Amino acid sequence: LERLQELHDEAAAQIEAAETLNDLRDVRVKYLGKKGPMTELMKGMGKLSGEERPKVGQKANEVRESLNSLIDVKESRLEKEALQEQLKAEAIDVTLPGRPVPRGGRHPLTSVVETIEDVFVGMGFNVAEGPEVETDYYNFESLNLPKHHPARDMQDTFFVTQDLLLRTQTSPVQTRTMEEHQGQGPVKIICPGKVYRRDEDDATHSHQFMQIEGLVVDEGIRMSDLKGIFATFVKEYFGEDREIRLRPSFFPFTEPSAELDISCALCGGEGCRTCKGSGWIEVLGAGMVHPNVLRMGGFDPEKYSGFAFGMGVERFAMLKYGIDDIRHFYTNDTRFLSQFK
Ligand SMILES: Cc1ccc(OCc2nc(C(=O)N[C@H]3CCS(=O)(=O)C3)cs2)cc1
């Protein structure tokens, strides 16, 4: 009987000390299994006296039941703990913010072109595009720049062959569009696109840049139409409280010609670094289409008149975003580009 009690206490202690379900199973096999001490004891029952045998048998059953219930209790506790551990490990915090998905973005020049296009399309302009490799005729001659004109100078232009070149402005698209109209107005287009100049790159000059030119040809087009279109464009693009002014200028393809200034947004016209103290910022060039250009485009200058303009896209982007070096647009540095997502 003492032996049975010893066994019970020994096993109970190991059950209590068990840390995993495996430890517990080992204790059950060790004490209650076929080769365990309990079985050994039961084998010895035969040698006991008549009065002792039932007592030992009963004690043995009590020990076995007690150990089984101790094991069951411990087992369910270990299983509960294991489940708690698993739940904690696999817990998902559904309130966490989603992981950002890396995504691309528009190039700043693309978004400036699209914004300016929207304004002019809103005023009834169509968008026209054309080839970047152009003939000498469309890039120069049709724009009233006859052979040997200084603007054709080799130093400014990338020539592919004697007659083929990289366009220095998007004006050829306007000539091509006029030709397609067979002398019938109205023409009302803007021509965005890449242009190329054989020039040393620096903070404000790039050998490749973008332009948006425009052309309106119809009967009775006047300088006031030109001014009206720009008044609307500048207020929509640069803000309602911007003022505009036209300064006389010269271009071979327009007569009279002008340059358009807008009042400086930073100093409101007092003068600052951005507007070099003048209070005004030049944004584009324009003028009434030269009669020779109309004629070469197939329009009768006695019947039709028109105005045209040209603007540098990088200049608009640099004004809008406060960028100080034009080369940022073309070096594909994601530290620069990712600011415009
Ligand atoms: C048939 C045709 C007739 C006339 C045309 O006149 C296009 C014009 N461009 C300008 C002008 O100032 N352009 C510059 C602005 C900044 S820039 O990008 O460096 C080029 C004035 S009038 C075009 C096509």
The ligand as an SDF file (V2000), in Angstrom:
LIG
                    3D

 24 26  0  0  0  0  0  0  0  0999 V2000
    2.3270   77.9390  -89.2910 C   0  0  0  0  0  0  0  0  0  0  0  0
    2.8180   78.6350  -88.0460 C   0  0  0  0  0  0  0  0  0  0  0  0
    2.7500   80.0250  -87.9540 C   0  0  0  0  0  0  0  0  0  0  0  0
    3.2140   80.6620  -86.7870 C   0  0  0  0  0  0  0  0  0  0  0  0
    3.7280   79.9170  -85.7330 C   0  0  0  0  0  0  0  0  0  0  0  0
    4.1600   80.6240  -84.6250 O   0  0  0  0  0  0  0  0  0  0  0  0
    4.5890   79.8870  -83.4760 C   0  0  0  0  0  0  0  0  0  0  0  0
    5.1250   80.8750  -82.5210 C   0  0  0  0  0  0  0  0  0  0  0  0
    6.0100   80.6010  -81.5890 N   0  0  0  0  0  0  0  0  0  0  0  0
    6.3650   81.6740  -80.8780 C   0  0  0  0  0  0  0  0  0  0  0  0
    7.3340   81.5970  -79.7800 C   0  0  0  0  0  0  0  0  0  0  0  0
    7.6650   82.5610  -79.1350 O   0  0  0  0  0  0  0  0  0  0  0  0
    7.8230   80.3780  -79.5350 N   0  0  0  0  0  0  0  0  0  0  0  0
    8.8240   80.1720  -78.4960 C   0  0  0  0  0  0  0  0  0  0  0  0
    8.1770   80.1840  -77.1190 C   0  0  0  0  0  0  0  0  0  0  0  0
    9.1470   79.5280  -76.1680 C   0  0  0  0  0  0  0  0  0  0  0  0
    9.9640   78.3020  -77.1360 S   0  0  0  0  0  0  0  0  0  0  0  0
    9.4160   77.0360  -76.8350 O   0  0  0  0  0  0  0  0  0  0  0  0
   11.3580   78.4630  -76.9950 O   0  0  0  0  0  0  0  0  0  0  0  0
    9.4850   78.8070  -78.7350 C   0  0  0  0  0  0  0  0  0  0  0  0
    5.7290   82.8100  -81.2660 C   0  0  0  0  0  0  0  0  0  0  0  0
    4.7050   82.4820  -82.5470 S   0  0  0  0  0  0  0  0  0  0  0  0
    3.7930   78.5370  -85.8240 C   0  0  0  0  0  0  0  0  0  0  0  0
    3.3360   77.8900  -86.9580 C   0  0  0  0  0  0  0  0  0  0  0  0
  1  2  1  0
  2  3  1  0
  2 24  2  0
  3  4  2  0
  4  5  1  0
  5  6  1  0
  5 23  2  0
  6  7  1  0
  7  8  1  0
  8  9  2  0
  8 22  1  0
  9 10  1  0
 10 11  1  0
 10 21  2  0
 11 12  2  0
 11 13  1  0
 13 14  1  0
 14 15  1  0
 14 20  1  0
 15 16  1  0
 16 17  1  0
 17 18  2  0
 17 19  2  0
 17 20  1  0
 21 22  1  0
 23 24  1  0
M  END
$$$$
